């Protein structure tokens, strides 16, 4: 029997690495296909300092393509925090008709 799974893209500040991992696990166990970030630039200091503006722009665009592949986005907005990139992703998801779920 072939099943159908909801596809969810995680959005939020990469400083919340532990929350990304926890939410990914929870959604997966609920039967969702989860698309997450490729790296945690804010949490993993060895990456964050070496990212050029060009690479950051590419990563932001790639994340919008991940939103395109999803049925909905799940926003990790710990303590209500939504940064510039996450705000842009939320606006993009709204424009493209995606359902938006907030952690808080």
C-alpha positions, 0 to 999 in steps of 0.5 A: 500500500502506497501512502501519502505524506505531507511535506514540511519545510522548517524555517527559522533562525539557525541559532535554534539548532536544537529546536530544528533537530527536535522539531524535525524528529517530532514531525518525522514521527508524525509521518511528515517528510521534513525538509530542513536547512543545509547548515546552521550558520549561526549555531555552528561558528566555523561556518557562520564566519566564513559565509560570503554575502554571495553564499548567504544569498544562494542559501536564502534562495535555496530555502525558497526552493525548499518551500516550493517543494513543501505543502507547508512551512513550520516556523521555529520562532523560539521566544517569538524571534523572527529574523530578516531571512525568516520573515522573507521566507514567511512572506514567500510562503504566504505569496505561494499559498503555503500553510504556515505553522508557528512553533510559538 
